[in-house]
Amino acid sequence: MIAIIKTGGKQYKVKEKDIIKVEKLGKKEGNEVVFKDVLLVSDEAAKKVSVGTPKVKGAEVTAKVLEEKKDKKIMVIKYKSKVRYRRKRGHRQWYTKLRIEKISA
């Protein structure tokens, strides 16, 4: 089964046993998360496809929280020429790592 879920303002294509990184959910390690914002459900061969308007009724994706921590640091630099304006700042975004357990349509 393949599904497209929506969380954190983004959409993710997932299959069972996939490991994905999503925006921080605030759940503890080992907890289960159920996504009800399922936009599409399909089988592997794409013979049976259910497209939601905007969500598929009765479909949900269950995932297990593996960890929640900060991502790698990125550098954000602002610069304006000829006026000696420079700003350098680092940022580390929180994320939640999930393993998709079950997709039900």
Phi and psi in radians as a Rosetta constraint file:
Dihedral C 1 N 2 CA 2 C 2 CIRCULARHARMONIC -2.166 0.35
Dihedral N 2 CA 2 C 2 N 3 CIRCULARHARMONIC 2.477 0.35
Dihedral C 2 N 3 CA 3 C 3 CIRCULARHARMONIC -2.470 0.35
Dihedral N 3 CA 3 C 3 N 4 CIRCULARHARMONIC 2.724 0.35
Dihedral C 3 N 4 CA 4 C 4 CIRCULARHARMONIC -2.035 0.35
Dihedral N 4 CA 4 C 4 N 5 CIRCULARHARMONIC 2.091 0.35
Dihedral C 4 N 5 CA 5 C 5 CIRCULARHARMONIC -1.980 0.35
Dihedral N 5 CA 5 C 5 N 6 CIRCULARHARMONIC 2.800 0.35
Dihedral C 5 N 6 CA 6 C 6 CIRCULARHARMONIC -2.135 0.35
Dihedral N 6 CA 6 C 6 N 7 CIRCULARHARMONIC 2.188 0.35
Dihedral C 6 N 7 CA 7 C 7 CIRCULARHARMONIC -2.713 0.35
Dihedral N 7 CA 7 C 7 N 8 CIRCULARHARMONIC 2.478 0.35
Dihedral C 7 N 8 CA 8 C 8 CIRCULARHARMONIC 1.121 0.35
Dihedral N 8 CA 8 C 8 N 9 CIRCULARHARMONIC 0.450 0.35
Dihedral C 8 N 9 CA 9 C 9 CIRCULARHARMONIC 1.365 0.35
Dihedral N 9 CA 9 C 9 N 10 CIRCULARHARMONIC 0.155 0.35
Dihedral C 9 N 10 CA 10 C 10 CIRCULARHARMONIC -2.222 0.35
Dihedral N 10 CA 10 C 10 N 11 CIRCULARHARMONIC 2.842 0.35
Dihedral C 10 N 11 CA 11 C 11 CIRCULARHARMONIC -2.020 0.35
Dihedral N 11 CA 11 C 11 N 12 CIRCULARHARMONIC 2.456 0.35
Dihedral C 11 N 12 CA 12 C 12 CIRCULARHARMONIC -2.270 0.35
Dihedral N 12 CA 12 C 12 N 13 CIRCULARHARMONIC 2.336 0.35
Dihedral C 12 N 13 CA 13 C 13 CIRCULARHARMONIC -1.576 0.35
Dihedral N 13 CA 13 C 13 N 14 CIRCULARHARMONIC 2.132 0.35
Dihedral C 13 N 14 CA 14 C 14 CIRCULARHARMONIC -2.270 0.35
Dihedral N 14 CA 14 C 14 N 15 CIRCULARHARMONIC 2.653 0.35
Dihedral C 14 N 15 CA 15 C 15 CIRCULARHARMONIC -2.197 0.35
Dihedral N 15 CA 15 C 15 N 16 CIRCULARHARMONIC 2.902 0.35
Dihedral C 15 N 16 CA 16 C 16 CIRCULARHARMONIC -1.132 0.35
Dihedral N 16 CA 16 C 16 N 17 CIRCULARHARMONIC 2.467 0.35
Dihedral C 16 N 17 CA 17 C 17 CIRCULARHARMONIC 1.309 0.35
Dihedral N 17 CA 17 C 17 N 18 CIRCULARHARMONIC 0.086 0.35
Dihedral C 17 N 18 CA 18 C 18 CIRCULARHARMONIC -1.260 0.35
Dihedral N 18 CA 18 C 18 N 19 CIRCULARHARMONIC 2.630 0.35
Dihedral C 18 N 19 CA 19 C 19 CIRCULARHARMONIC -2.016 0.35
Dihedral N 19 CA 19 C 19 N 20 CIRCULARHARMONIC 2.140 0.35
Dihedral C 19 N 20 CA 20 C 20 CIRCULARHARMONIC -2.245 0.35
Dihedral N 20 CA 20 C 20 N 21 CIRCULARHARMONIC 2.741 0.35
Dihedral C 20 N 21 CA 21 C 21 CIRCULARHARMONIC -1.942 0.35
Dihedral N 21 CA 21 C 21 N 22 CIRCULARHARMONIC 2.143 0.35
Dihedral C 21 N 22 CA 22 C 22 CIRCULARHARMONIC -2.133 0.35
Dihedral N 22 CA 22 C 22 N 23 CIRCULARHARMONIC 2.989 0.35
Dihedral C 22 N 23 CA 23 C 23 CIRCULARHARMONIC -1.029 0.35
Dihedral N 23 CA 23 C 23 N 24 CIRCULARHARMONIC 2.696 0.35
Dihedral C 23 N 24 CA 24 C 24 CIRCULARHARMONIC -0.950 0.35
Dihedral N 24 CA 24 C 24 N 25 CIRCULARHARMONIC 2.245 0.35
Dihedral C 24 N 25 CA 25 C 25 CIRCULARHARMONIC -1.800 0.35
Dihedral N 25 CA 25 C 25 N 26 CIRCULARHARMONIC -0.305 0.35
Dihedral C 25 N 26 CA 26 C 26 CIRCULARHARMONIC 1.347 0.35
Dihedral N 26 CA 26 C 26 N 27 CIRCULARHARMONIC 0.496 0.35
Dihedral C 26 N 27 CA 27 C 27 CIRCULARHARMONIC -1.869 0.35
Dihedral N 27 CA 27 C 27 N 28 CIRCULARHARMONIC 2.670 0.35
Dihedral C 27 N 28 CA 28 C 28 CIRCULARHARMONIC -1.433 0.35
Dihedral N 28 CA 28 C 28 N 29 CIRCULARHARMONIC 2.745 0.35
Dihedral C 28 N 29 CA 29 C 29 CIRCULARHARMONIC -1.080 0.35
Dihedral N 29 CA 29 C 29 N 30 CIRCULARHARMONIC 2.298 0.35
Dihedral C 29 N 30 CA 30 C 30 CIRCULARHARMONIC 1.694 0.35
Dihedral N 30 CA 30 C 30 N 31 CIRCULARHARMONIC -0.271 0.35
Dihedral C 30 N 31 CA 31 C 31 CIRCULARHARMONIC -1.275 0.35
Dihedral N 31 CA 31 C 31 N 32 CIRCULARHARMONIC 2.790 0.35
Dihedral C 31 N 32 CA 32 C 32 CIRCULARHARMONIC -1.765 0.35
Dihedral N 32 CA 32 C 32 N 33 CIRCULARHARMONIC 2.535 0.35
Dihedral C 32 N 33 CA 33 C 33 CIRCULARHARMONIC -2.158 0.35
Dihedral N 33 CA 33 C 33 N 34 CIRCULARHARMONIC 2.363 0.35
Dihedral C 33 N 34 CA 34 C 34 CIRCULARHARMONIC -2.003 0.35
Dihedral N 34 CA 34 C 34 N 35 CIRCULARHARMONIC 2.137 0.35
Dihedral C 34 N 35 CA 35 C 35 CIRCULARHARMONIC -1.722 0.35
Dihedral N 35 CA 35 C 35 N 36 CIRCULARHARMONIC 2.108 0.35
Dihedral C 35 N 36 CA 36 C 36 CIRCULARHARMONIC -1.764 0.35
Dihedral N 36 CA 36 C 36 N 37 CIRCULARHARMONIC -0.168 0.35
Dihedral C 36 N 37 CA 37 C 37 CIRCULARHARMONIC -1.491 0.35
Dihedral N 37 CA 37 C 37 N 38 CIRCULARHARMONIC 1.280 0.35
Dihedral C 37 N 38 CA 38 C 38 CIRCULARHARMONIC -1.777 0.35
Dihedral N 38 CA 38 C 38 N 39 CIRCULARHARMONIC 2.087 0.35
Dihedral C 38 N 39 CA 39 C 39 CIRCULARHARMONIC -1.609 0.35
Dihedral N 39 CA 39 C 39 N 40 CIRCULARHARMONIC -0.438 0.35
Dihedral C 39 N 40 CA 40 C 40 CIRCULARHARMONIC -2.712 0.35
Dihedral N 40 CA 40 C 40 N 41 CIRCULARHARMONIC 2.476 0.35
Dihedral C 40 N 41 CA 41 C 41 CIRCULARHARMONIC -2.333 0.35
Dihedral N 41 CA 41 C 41 N 42 CIRCULARHARMONIC 2.356 0.35
Dihedral C 41 N 42 CA 42 C 42 CIRCULARHARMONIC -2.595 0.35
Dihedral N 42 CA 42 C 42 N 43 CIRCULARHARMONIC 2.765 0.35
Dihedral C 42 N 43 CA 43 C 43 CIRCULARHARMONIC -1.529 0.35
Dihedral N 43 CA 43 C 43 N 44 CIRCULARHARMONIC 3.012 0.35
Dihedral C 43 N 44 CA 44 C 44 CIRCULARHARMONIC -1.042 0.35
Dihedral N 44 CA 44 C 44 N 45 CIRCULARHARMONIC -0.665 0.35
Dihedral C 44 N 45 CA 45 C 45 CIRCULARHARMONIC -1.514 0.35
Dihedral N 45 CA 45 C 45 N 46 CIRCULARHARMONIC -0.011 0.35
Dihedral C 45 N 46 CA 46 C 46 CIRCULARHARMONIC 1.063 0.35
Dihedral N 46 CA 46 C 46 N 47 CIRCULARHARMONIC 0.559 0.35
Dihedral C 46 N 47 CA 47 C 47 CIRCULARHARMONIC -1.472 0.35
Dihedral N 47 CA 47 C 47 N 48 CIRCULARHARMONIC -0.559 0.35
Dihedral C 47 N 48 CA 48 C 48 CIRCULARHARMONIC -2.136 0.35
Dihedral N 48 CA 48 C 48 N 49 CIRCULARHARMONIC 1.858 0.35
Dihedral C 48 N 49 CA 49 C 49 CIRCULARHARMONIC -2.085 0.35
Dihedral N 49 CA 49 C 49 N 50 CIRCULARHARMONIC 2.276 0.35
Dihedral C 49 N 50 CA 50 C 50 CIRCULARHARMONIC -2.042 0.35
Dihedral N 50 CA 50 C 50 N 51 CIRCULARHARMONIC 2.026 0.35
Dihedral C 50 N 51 CA 51 C 51 CIRCULARHARMONIC -1.852 0.35
Dihedral N 51 CA 51 C 51 N 52 CIRCULARHARMONIC 2.272 0.35
Dihedral C 51 N 52 CA 52 C 52 CIRCULARHARMONIC -1.464 0.35
Dihedral N 52 CA 52 C 52 N 53 CIRCULARHARMONIC 2.832 0.35
Dihedral C 52 N 53 CA 53 C 53 CIRCULARHARMONIC -2.286 0.35
Dihedral N 53 CA 53 C 53 N 54 CIRCULARHARMONIC 1.278 0.35
Dihedral C 53 N 54 CA 54 C 54 CIRCULARHARMONIC -1.548 0.35
Dihedral N 54 CA 54 C 54 N 55 CIRCULARHARMONIC -0.238 0.35
Dihedral C 54 N 55 CA 55 C 55 CIRCULARHARMONIC -2.022 0.35
Dihedral N 55 CA 55 C 55 N 56 CIRCULARHARMONIC 2.646 0.35
Dihedral C 55 N 56 CA 56 C 56 CIRCULARHARMONIC -1.414 0.35
Dihedral N 56 CA 56 C 56 N 57 CIRCULARHARMONIC 2.181 0.35
Dihedral C 56 N 57 CA 57 C 57 CIRCULARHARMONIC -1.205 0.35
Dihedral N 57 CA 57 C 57 N 58 CIRCULARHARMONIC 2.287 0.35
Dihedral C 57 N 58 CA 58 C 58 CIRCULARHARMONIC 1.388 0.35
Dihedral N 58 CA 58 C 58 N 59 CIRCULARHARMONIC -0.048 0.35
Dihedral C 58 N 59 CA 59 C 59 CIRCULARHARMONIC -1.570 0.35
Dihedral N 59 CA 59 C 59 N 60 CIRCULARHARMONIC 2.465 0.35
Dihedral C 59 N 60 CA 60 C 60 CIRCULARHARMONIC -2.645 0.35
Dihedral N 60 CA 60 C 60 N 61 CIRCULARHARMONIC 2.683 0.35
Dihedral C 60 N 61 CA 61 C 61 CIRCULARHARMONIC -2.093 0.35
Dihedral N 61 CA 61 C 61 N 62 CIRCULARHARMONIC 2.225 0.35
Dihedral C 61 N 62 CA 62 C 62 CIRCULARHARMONIC -1.830 0.35
Dihedral N 62 CA 62 C 62 N 63 CIRCULARHARMONIC 2.336 0.35
Dihedral C 62 N 63 CA 63 C 63 CIRCULARHARMONIC -2.362 0.35
Dihedral N 63 CA 63 C 63 N 64 CIRCULARHARMONIC 2.740 0.35
Dihedral C 63 N 64 CA 64 C 64 CIRCULARHARMONIC -1.967 0.35
Dihedral N 64 CA 64 C 64 N 65 CIRCULARHARMONIC 2.371 0.35
Dihedral C 64 N 65 CA 65 C 65 CIRCULARHARMONIC -1.377 0.35
Dihedral N 65 CA 65 C 65 N 66 CIRCULARHARMONIC 2.127 0.35
Dihedral C 65 N 66 CA 66 C 66 CIRCULARHARMONIC -1.585 0.35
Dihedral N 66 CA 66 C 66 N 67 CIRCULARHARMONIC -0.803 0.35
Dihedral C 66 N 67 CA 67 C 67 CIRCULARHARMONIC -2.827 0.35
Dihedral N 67 CA 67 C 67 N 68 CIRCULARHARMONIC 2.845 0.35
Dihedral C 67 N 68 CA 68 C 68 CIRCULARHARMONIC -2.418 0.35
Dihedral N 68 CA 68 C 68 N 69 CIRCULARHARMONIC 1.995 0.35
Dihedral C 68 N 69 CA 69 C 69 CIRCULARHARMONIC -2.742 0.35
Dihedral N 69 CA 69 C 69 N 70 CIRCULARHARMONIC -3.050 0.35
Dihedral C 69 N 70 CA 70 C 70 CIRCULARHARMONIC -1.548 0.35
Dihedral N 70 CA 70 C 70 N 71 CIRCULARHARMONIC 2.568 0.35
Dihedral C 70 N 71 CA 71 C 71 CIRCULARHARMONIC -1.428 0.35
Dihedral N 71 CA 71 C 71 N 72 CIRCULARHARMONIC -3.117 0.35
Dihedral C 71 N 72 CA 72 C 72 CIRCULARHARMONIC -1.126 0.35
Dihedral N 72 CA 72 C 72 N 73 CIRCULARHARMONIC 2.695 0.35
Dihedral C 72 N 73 CA 73 C 73 CIRCULARHARMONIC -1.349 0.35
Dihedral N 73 CA 73 C 73 N 74 CIRCULARHARMONIC 2.389 0.35
Dihedral C 73 N 74 CA 74 C 74 CIRCULARHARMONIC -2.026 0.35
Dihedral N 74 CA 74 C 74 N 75 CIRCULARHARMONIC 2.609 0.35
Dihedral C 74 N 75 CA 75 C 75 CIRCULARHARMONIC -1.760 0.35
Dihedral N 75 CA 75 C 75 N 76 CIRCULARHARMONIC 2.289 0.35
Dihedral C 75 N 76 CA 76 C 76 CIRCULARHARMONIC -1.959 0.35
Dihedral N 76 CA 76 C 76 N 77 CIRCULARHARMONIC 2.102 0.35
Dihedral C 76 N 77 CA 77 C 77 CIRCULARHARMONIC -2.128 0.35
Dihedral N 77 CA 77 C 77 N 78 CIRCULARHARMONIC 2.267 0.35
Dihedral C 77 N 78 CA 78 C 78 CIRCULARHARMONIC -1.917 0.35
Dihedral N 78 CA 78 C 78 N 79 CIRCULARHARMONIC 2.439 0.35
Dihedral C 78 N 79 CA 79 C 79 CIRCULARHARMONIC -2.640 0.35
Dihedral N 79 CA 79 C 79 N 80 CIRCULARHARMONIC 2.346 0.35
Dihedral C 79 N 80 CA 80 C 80 CIRCULARHARMONIC -2.218 0.35
Dihedral N 80 CA 80 C 80 N 81 CIRCULARHARMONIC 2.229 0.35
Dihedral C 80 N 81 CA 81 C 81 CIRCULARHARMONIC -1.296 0.35
Dihedral N 81 CA 81 C 81 N 82 CIRCULARHARMONIC 2.625 0.35
Dihedral C 81 N 82 CA 82 C 82 CIRCULARHARMONIC 1.222 0.35
Dihedral N 82 CA 82 C 82 N 83 CIRCULARHARMONIC 0.053 0.35
Dihedral C 82 N 83 CA 83 C 83 CIRCULARHARMONIC -2.198 0.35
Dihedral N 83 CA 83 C 83 N 84 CIRCULARHARMONIC 0.155 0.35
Dihedral C 83 N 84 CA 84 C 84 CIRCULARHARMONIC 1.005 0.35
Dihedral N 84 CA 84 C 84 N 85 CIRCULARHARMONIC 0.640 0.35
Dihedral C 84 N 85 CA 85 C 85 CIRCULARHARMONIC -1.835 0.35
Dihedral N 85 CA 85 C 85 N 86 CIRCULARHARMONIC 2.021 0.35
Dihedral C 85 N 86 CA 86 C 86 CIRCULARHARMONIC -2.480 0.35
Dihedral N 86 CA 86 C 86 N 87 CIRCULARHARMONIC 2.335 0.35
Dihedral C 86 N 87 CA 87 C 87 CIRCULARHARMONIC -2.360 0.35
Dihedral N 87 CA 87 C 87 N 88 CIRCULARHARMONIC 2.295 0.35
Dihedral C 87 N 88 CA 88 C 88 CIRCULARHARMONIC -2.208 0.35
Dihedral N 88 CA 88 C 88 N 89 CIRCULARHARMONIC 2.230 0.35
Dihedral C 88 N 89 CA 89 C 89 CIRCULARHARMONIC -2.512 0.35
Dihedral N 89 CA 89 C 89 N 90 CIRCULARHARMONIC 2.465 0.35
Dihedral C 89 N 90 CA 90 C 90 CIRCULARHARMONIC -1.743 0.35
Dihedral N 90 CA 90 C 90 N 91 CIRCULARHARMONIC 2.697 0.35
Dihedral C 90 N 91 CA 91 C 91 CIRCULARHARMONIC -2.536 0.35
Dihedral N 91 CA 91 C 91 N 92 CIRCULARHARMONIC 2.353 0.35
Dihedral C 91 N 92 CA 92 C 92 CIRCULARHARMONIC -2.163 0.35
Dihedral N 92 CA 92 C 92 N 93 CIRCULARHARMONIC 2.054 0.35
Dihedral C 92 N 93 CA 93 C 93 CIRCULARHARMONIC -1.536 0.35
Dihedral N 93 CA 93 C 93 N 94 CIRCULARHARMONIC 2.384 0.35
Dihedral C 93 N 94 CA 94 C 94 CIRCULARHARMONIC -1.273 0.35
Dihedral N 94 CA 94 C 94 N 95 CIRCULARHARMONIC 2.508 0.35
Dihedral C 94 N 95 CA 95 C 95 CIRCULARHARMONIC -2.516 0.35
Dihedral N 95 CA 95 C 95 N 96 CIRCULARHARMONIC 2.855 0.35
Dihedral C 95 N 96 CA 96 C 96 CIRCULARHARMONIC -2.117 0.35
Dihedral N 96 CA 96 C 96 N 97 CIRCULARHARMONIC 2.233 0.35
Dihedral C 96 N 97 CA 97 C 97 CIRCULARHARMONIC -1.671 0.35
Dihedral N 97 CA 97 C 97 N 98 CIRCULARHARMONIC 2.220 0.35
Dihedral C 97 N 98 CA 98 C 98 CIRCULARHARMONIC -2.142 0.35
Dihedral N 98 CA 98 C 98 N 99 CIRCULARHARMONIC 2.629 0.35
Dihedral C 98 N 99 CA 99 C 99 CIRCULARHARMONIC -2.025 0.35
Dihedral N 99 CA 99 C 99 N 100 CIRCULARHARMONIC 2.184 0.35
Dihedral C 99 N 100 CA 100 C 100 CIRCULARHARMONIC -1.321 0.35
Dihedral N 100 CA 100 C 100 N 101 CIRCULARHARMONIC 2.117 0.35
Dihedral C 100 N 101 CA 101 C 101 CIRCULARHARMONIC -1.651 0.35
Dihedral N 101 CA 101 C 101 N 102 CIRCULARHARMONIC -0.819 0.35
Dihedral C 101 N 102 CA 102 C 102 CIRCULARHARMONIC -2.607 0.35
Dihedral N 102 CA 102 C 102 N 103 CIRCULARHARMONIC 2.426 0.35
Dihedral C 102 N 103 CA 103 C 103 CIRCULARHARMONIC -2.083 0.35
Dihedral N 103 CA 103 C 103 N 104 CIRCULARHARMONIC 2.061 0.35
Dihedral C 103 N 104 CA 104 C 104 CIRCULARHARMONIC -2.086 0.35
Dihedral N 104 CA 104 C 104 N 105 CIRCULARHARMONIC 2.390 0.35
